[in-house]
């Protein structure tokens, strides 16, 4: 399992694909497959049979996973895409935005 700089709850921007330029919050990260699900990005239509959850069935819009290499974390200070660095603060390793040097919460 490889490490990722993107975590659940981060705000990211899509760098490539049909949704290039869109921004959203990360809902789920699959580190093994190197993919993330971002709110409102990479929407697909799923055809569902009637069930308890969806009694009518029909077509359901949902987010599909997108590769982490196509996402960039947003700088907390400027709101623009930035690379991620790491530094030690009080003996803890924290993520830092390369553009502003601001700590990423």
URRA-V920951 format. One record per residue. N is the residue number from 0. SS is DSSP state (H for helix, E for strand, - for the rest). OMEGA is omega in whole degrees, -180 to 180 (NA if undefined). NEAR is the number of other ideal C-beta (glycine too) atoms within 10 Angstrom. Layout:
{{N:SS:OMEGA:NEAR} {N:SS:OMEGA:NEAR}}
//
This chain:
{{0:-:-179:8} {1:-:-178:7} {2:-:176:5} {3:-:178:15} {4:-:-178:15} {5:-:-178:19} {6:-:179:13} {7:-:179:11} {8:-:178:10} {9:-:173:20} {10:E:-175:16} {11:E:175:23} {12:E:180:21} {13:E:-177:20} {14:-:-175:13} {15:-:177:12} {16:-:-177:12} {17:-:-177:9} {18:-:-179:18} {19:-:179:10} {20:-:180:8} {21:-:178:15} {22:E:179:17} {23:E:-179:21} {24:E:180:13} {25:E:-179:21} {26:E:-176:14} {27:E:177:11} {28:E:174:21} {29:E:-174:13} {30:-:-179:14} {31:-:-179:8} {32:-:-180:11} {33:-:-178:15} {34:E:179:19} {35:E:174:27} {36:E:-177:18} {37:E:-178:27} {38:-:175:13} {39:-:-178:12} {40:-:178:24} {41:-:-179:21} {42:E:177:11} {43:E:178:9} {44:E:179:10} {45:E:178:10} {46:E:-175:8} {47:E:173:14} {48:-:176:7} {49:-:180:10} {50:-:179:9} {51:-:-179:5} {52:-:179:7} {53:-:-175:11} {54:-:179:8} {55:-:-172:7} {56:-:176:11} {57:E:-176:12} {58:E:-177:8} {59:E:176:12} {60:E:178:8} {61:E:179:11} {62:E:175:17} {63:-:179:12} {64:-:178:15} {65:E:-176:21} {66:E:-176:13} {67:H:180:20} {68:H:179:10} {69:H:-180:19} {70:E:175:25} {71:E:180:20} {72:E:178:21} {73:E:179:19} {74:-:-179:19} {75:-:-177:14} {76:-:-174:12} {77:-:-179:12} {78:-:179:11} {79:-:180:12} {80:E:-179:18} {81:E:173:22} {82:-:-176:12} {83:E:174:15} {84:E:179:13} {85:E:175:9} {86:E:180:11} {87:E:176:8} {88:E:-178:9} {89:-:178:5} {90:-:179:5} {91:E:177:7} {92:E:-178:9} {93:E:177:13} {94:E:-177:17} {95:E:176:18} {96:E:-178:21} {97:-:-177:12} {98:-:-174:14} {99:-:-176:13} {100:-:-179:12} {101:-:177:15} {102:E:179:12} {103:-:-177:18} {104:-:NA:8}}
//
